[in-house]
Amino acid sequence: MSWKRSLVNSLGAKPGLTATAAVYGLGGRFYARWLYSAQGEALVGERGGKLTVSFDVDYPRDALALGPLCELLDKLGITASFAVVGEFVKRYPGQHRLLAEGGHELLNHTQNHPDNELLCPDRNFDQLSPQEQAQEIELCTITCREMLGVELKGFRAPHFGNVSSRDFYQLLAGQGYSFSSSMMATETETCGQPFLTAEGIWEFPVSTCPRHPFAVLDSWHALRKPGGRHTDSGQFAALVSESIEMAAEYGAYLNLYFDPSHILEFPQAIEALSELSPERHGLPMLTYSGYLDLL
């Protein structure tokens, strides 16, 4: 194992205030490049960079944005993966059917998204018992089967950045699931490459920001959260483009996600999403299931 991969692994798991200040103080550039370089050492499957684009449908405003978003994705030539909440599938079935009809992939995001202030405000996913976690997963499976005619094979934990336990892998395996996308790249020993867990579940880590490598590169981090980090016109798009270039250079995996409502709310989000159009780069674009077929 190279010193770069060792450094990335040692810092990424629990960076701490000192390490975070040092990495961010340098603008994140060195660490981000080391992270993508280290992915090359951990490569599984066929060589070459790959890209997955996903969305989390966490709120009614996200569900209501799915129609315009599907039209935009079709224009851009992007087939994406959508983590869906069972209760919102029940409330907005027509909007969610557009995803399946458009050839997009659906992931289980639990039935009630624990820690969602509208559905389950008092408990996060970690605080549920194994039986309650299993029920959340199973109910979403049933909802998507009955309402949309879709059999789910992948999972994303709600607010996965705040989930410390990975006991849900065993629950997923017991319910016939194949993969998850519920970790940040910097938390993994593979530095962001997909890896097979001991429970037989493939994990597809989510990519982090080149300037803030201990935070996910997503529309919330860049634009929506208080004090959004990259709100200037073109800034978010430039970071996406930079990430694409590093993934291509090092044969790394780039796994980016957006909130659907942010695409309608922020022109900067459309700029960033447009950078992911296959016409703008040479990375193969795959859903999680598509990538799984190569492993």
Secondary structure, DSSP 8 states (H G I E B T S, - for coil): --HHHHHHHHHHHS-HHHHHHHHHHTTTHHHHHHHHHHHHHT--SS-S-EEEEEEEE-SHHHHHTHHHHHHHHHHHT---EEEE-HHHHHH-HHHHHHHHHTT-EEEE--SS-TT-TTT-TT--GGGS-HHHHHHHHHHHHHHHHHHH-----EE--TTGGG----THHHHHHHTT--EE--SBGGGSTTTTS-EE-TTS-EE--B-B-SSSTTSB-BHIIIIISTT-TT-STTHHHHHHHHHHHHHHHHT-EEEEEE-HHHHHH-HHHHHHHHTTSGGG----B--HHHHHTT-
